[in-house]
Amino acid sequence: MKELLSDIRACKICIKDLPLGPRPIVAGHPESKILIIGHAPGTKVHQTGIPWDDQSGKQLRKWMGVTDETFYDETQVAHMPMGFCYPGKGKSGDLPPRPECAPQWHDLLLQQMNNVQLTILIGQYSQKHYLADRREKNLTETVRNFDKYLPHYFVLPHPSPRNRFWLSKNPWFEEEIVPKLQARISQVLSR
């Protein structure tokens, strides 16, 4: 696992397409119980090299009901984004994750993490990749029907501050879904 993580962190497969250059962000351990698959790191995470070290990460930890210590304990929580490097800025936010990462690295990482009991799929890119045609017609309906993907997957919207409108429009998410997410995480971490 250490060798694989080292190989990923040295990856330059899409260097010509990265505005800030390569800095793959990934964390995992053979004993990881929870796997988080999000989009790609933002500029702050690119700078620090720490997964979810931004406002989105604070919101995600709040939704999960975990401390920073637990969240960054690789034997508890692994971080494997769809795109490992910051992809650049688009018209309405960051660009989509680079398409090279998941096919190149995900299966290799998953083979090394045999203890994962819950995979959290954050946002449309990870849900499209891992749920394929089992998704609902849109992200809102996929999240509303989260229990359809349990016990292996828990689907979430992106915790970005840019999603304030979505959260205010869908109060059921924080009222009904977040407590169930926290209960599932507590169950997994207590094993």
C-alpha positions as CSV (number, residue, x, y, z in Angstrom):
1,M,0.0,0.0,0.0
2,K,2.8,2.4,0.9
3,E,4.4,1.8,-2.5
4,L,1.1,2.3,-4.4
5,L,0.4,5.6,-2.5
6,S,4.0,6.7,-3.3
7,D,3.4,5.9,-7.0
8,I,0.1,7.8,-7.1
9,R,1.7,10.9,-5.4
10,A,4.4,10.8,-8.0
11,C,2.0,10.6,-10.9
12,K,2.3,13.1,-13.7
13,I,0.0,11.4,-16.2
14,C,-1.9,14.6,-17.0
15,I,0.7,17.2,-16.1
16,K,0.1,19.2,-19.3
17,D,-3.6,19.7,-18.4
18,L,-3.1,20.9,-14.8
19,P,-2.9,24.7,-14.3
20,L,-1.2,24.4,-10.9
21,G,0.8,21.3,-11.8
22,P,0.4,17.8,-10.3
23,R,0.0,17.3,-6.6
24,P,-2.1,14.1,-6.2
25,I,-4.1,14.1,-3.0
26,V,-4.8,10.6,-1.6
27,A,-4.8,8.9,1.8
28,G,-5.5,5.3,2.7
29,H,-4.5,2.2,4.7
30,P,-5.2,-1.5,4.3
31,E,-7.3,-1.2,7.5
32,S,-9.4,1.8,6.4
33,K,-13.1,1.3,7.3
34,I,-14.6,4.2,5.5
35,L,-13.7,5.4,2.0
36,I,-14.6,8.9,0.8
37,I,-14.8,9.4,-3.0
38,G,-15.3,13.0,-3.9
39,H,-14.6,15.2,-7.0
40,A,-11.0,16.6,-6.9
41,P,-9.1,18.8,-4.6
42,G,-9.6,22.5,-4.7
43,T,-6.9,25.2,-4.6
44,K,-6.6,25.2,-0.8
45,V,-6.2,21.4,-0.6
46,H,-3.7,21.6,-3.5
47,Q,-1.7,24.1,-1.4
48,T,-1.7,22.1,1.9
49,G,-1.7,18.6,0.5
50,I,-4.3,17.5,3.1
51,P,-7.6,16.0,1.9
52,W,-10.7,18.1,2.5
53,D,-8.7,20.8,4.3
54,D,-11.1,23.5,3.4
55,Q,-14.7,24.7,4.0
56,S,-16.1,21.7,2.2
57,G,-14.2,19.4,4.5
58,K,-15.4,21.2,7.6
59,Q,-19.0,20.7,6.4
60,L,-18.4,17.1,5.5
61,R,-16.9,16.3,8.9
62,K,-20.0,18.0,10.5
63,W,-22.3,15.9,8.4
64,M,-20.4,12.7,9.2
65,G,-20.3,13.6,12.9
66,V,-16.6,12.8,13.3
67,T,-13.7,14.7,14.7
68,D,-10.7,15.9,12.7
69,E,-8.7,13.2,14.4
70,T,-10.9,10.4,13.2
71,F,-11.4,11.9,9.8
72,Y,-7.6,12.0,9.2
73,D,-6.8,8.6,10.8
74,E,-6.1,6.6,7.7
75,T,-6.9,3.3,9.5
76,Q,-10.4,4.7,9.9
77,V,-11.1,6.9,6.8
78,A,-9.5,6.8,3.4
79,H,-9.7,9.5,0.8
80,M,-9.7,8.6,-2.9
81,P,-11.1,11.4,-5.2
82,M,-12.2,10.9,-8.7
83,G,-9.4,13.2,-9.8
84,F,-6.3,13.4,-7.5
85,C,-5.1,16.8,-8.6
86,Y,-6.7,20.3,-8.8
87,P,-8.3,20.3,-12.3
88,G,-8.5,24.1,-12.8
89,K,-11.2,26.7,-12.7
90,G,-14.3,26.7,-15.0
91,K,-17.2,29.1,-15.6
92,S,-19.2,28.1,-12.5
93,G,-16.5,26.6,-10.2
94,D,-13.8,24.1,-10.5
95,L,-13.5,22.0,-13.7
96,P,-14.6,18.3,-13.5
97,P,-12.1,15.8,-12.2
98,R,-9.5,14.7,-14.7
99,P,-10.7,11.5,-16.4
100,E,-7.3,9.7,-16.2
101,C,-7.2,9.2,-12.4
102,A,-10.0,6.8,-11.7
103,P,-9.2,4.2,-14.4
104,Q,-5.5,4.4,-13.6
105,W,-5.6,4.1,-9.8
106,H,-9.0,3.3,-8.3
107,D,-9.0,-0.5,-8.8
108,L,-5.4,-0.7,-7.5
109,L,-6.3,1.2,-4.4
110,L,-9.5,-0.8,-3.8
111,Q,-7.6,-4.1,-4.0
112,Q,-5.4,-2.8,-1.2
113,M,-8.3,-1.7,1.1
114,N,-10.1,-4.9,1.9
115,N,-11.6,-3.6,5.2
116,V,-13.8,-0.9,3.7
117,Q,-17.3,-1.3,5.1
118,L,-18.8,2.0,3.8
119,T,-18.0,4.1,0.7
120,I,-19.3,7.6,0.7
121,L,-19.9,8.9,-2.8
122,I,-19.9,12.6,-2.8
123,G,-21.4,14.4,-5.8
124,Q,-22.3,13.5,-9.3
125,Y,-18.9,12.4,-10.6
126,S,-18.4,9.6,-8.1
127,Q,-22.0,8.6,-8.2
128,K,-22.0,8.3,-12.0
129,H,-18.8,6.3,-12.0
130,Y,-19.8,3.8,-9.2
131,L,-23.6,3.6,-9.5
132,A,-23.8,4.0,-13.2
133,D,-27.4,3.2,-14.3
134,R,-28.5,2.5,-10.8
135,R,-28.6,6.3,-10.1
136,E,-31.9,8.2,-10.1
137,K,-32.7,10.8,-12.7
138,N,-30.6,13.5,-10.9
139,L,-28.4,14.0,-7.8
140,T,-31.3,15.2,-5.6
141,E,-33.3,12.0,-6.3
142,T,-30.2,9.8,-5.9
143,V,-29.5,11.4,-2.5
144,R,-33.2,11.2,-1.5
145,N,-33.1,7.5,-2.2
146,F,-29.8,6.9,-0.4
147,D,-31.0,3.8,1.3
148,K,-31.2,2.0,-2.1
149,Y,-27.4,1.9,-2.1
150,L,-26.8,0.8,1.4
151,P,-25.1,-0.9,3.1
152,H,-22.0,-0.5,0.8
153,Y,-22.6,3.1,-0.5
154,F,-23.8,6.3,1.1
155,V,-24.5,9.0,-1.4
156,L,-24.2,12.7,-0.6
157,P,-24.3,16.1,-2.4
158,H,-21.1,18.0,-2.4
159,P,-20.6,19.8,0.9
160,S,-19.2,22.9,-0.8
161,P,-20.4,26.4,0.4
162,R,-21.6,26.8,-3.3
163,N,-24.3,24.3,-2.5
164,R,-26.0,26.5,0.1
165,F,-28.9,27.0,-2.4
166,W,-29.4,23.2,-2.8
167,L,-29.3,22.7,1.0
168,S,-31.8,25.5,1.6
169,K,-34.1,24.0,-1.1
170,N,-33.8,20.5,0.3
171,P,-34.0,20.8,4.1
172,W,-34.9,17.1,4.4
173,F,-31.3,16.3,3.7
174,E,-29.9,17.7,6.9
175,E,-33.0,16.8,8.9
176,E,-33.4,13.2,7.8
177,I,-30.4,12.0,5.9
178,V,-27.5,13.4,7.9
179,P,-28.6,11.7,11.2
180,K,-28.8,8.3,9.3
181,L,-25.3,9.0,7.8
182,Q,-24.0,9.7,11.3
183,A,-25.6,6.5,12.7
184,R,-24.1,4.4,9.9
185,I,-20.6,5.9,10.4
186,S,-20.8,5.4,14.1
187,Q,-21.8,1.7,13.5
188,V,-18.9,1.2,11.1
189,L,-16.3,2.9,13.3
190,S,-17.3,1.0,16.4
191,R,-16.5,-2.4,14.9
